[in-house]
Amino acid sequence: MISFPRLECLNSMTNMATIVADVDKKRVLCRISYESLRAKFGASDDKLLQSITINRTNIQEAAKRLIEQDHFEEDGSILIKSDDL
């Protein structure tokens, strides 16, 4: 079972936003670049977190598909790209 608690954060060092998925009682970090948020959702730099909130369903659906297809990065995270949304 995959669920998504309402946890998200921004990392200005990596220019990535992260949401969290719980997959069979394990935490999986699902990352999306600031660039993808801007390109796909028109997010401005000061509204990146708000963009995640507004587009949460789309982002979660993309993350769920990638998890179900076992598209994990080496560190166990999921990288959501613009094409995935």
N, C-alpha and C positions, 0 to 999 in steps of 0.2 A: 504494500500500500504506500502511496506517495501523498504526502500532505505538505502544505506550505504555511508554516507559522508566519506571522506578520513581523518578520525580521529583515531589515535591509540596511545596507550601509554604503557609503561612498569612500573610495580610497584615492586621494589625489596624487599619491606617489605612483600608482599604477594606472591611473585614469580608468578605473573599473568600478562598476557598481556590483554589489553582491546581494542576492536574495538567498534564503535558506530553504532547502527541501528536507523533509524527514522521510527517509526511504527505509522501510522495515526497521524502524527504531534507530537508524543511523543518520547522522547529519551529512548533507551534501551541500557544498557551496556552489551556487549557480551564478556565474559571473557574466556580465555584459559590459562592453566598453562604453565609455562616454560617447565616443564617435558613433556607435550603433544607436544609442539613445537619441542623439541629435539627428542622425540620418533617417531613422525609422519613425520617430515620434515628434520631431521638430523641437526637441528639448533645448532650452538655452542653458548656459553654464550655471546660472543661479536657480534653475528649476529642475535639475536632474533627479533629485529625490522625489519631487512632486510628479515627475514624468513616470517614475516607477510605480507610484501609488495609483495614478490614473490608468496606466496600462498594465496593471498587475496581472489581470486575467490572461492577456496575450503572452506576457513574459512567462508566466507559470505554465501555460500550455506548451510553449516552446521547450521549456526546461523539462517538463514531463516526457515529451516525445524523445528528447535526447537521452534522458535517463533510461527510458524503456528500450531504446536502441543501443544502450551501453556505449554511448559516446563520451566516455570519461577521459579526462586529461590524466597525465601521469600521477598527479597529486591527488586524484580522486574527485576533483571538481568537474563541473560542467561549464563549457564556454559557449554562451549563446551569441551567435553572430546575426547580423542584420538579415541574412537570407533565411535564418531559422524562424524569424518572426512573421 
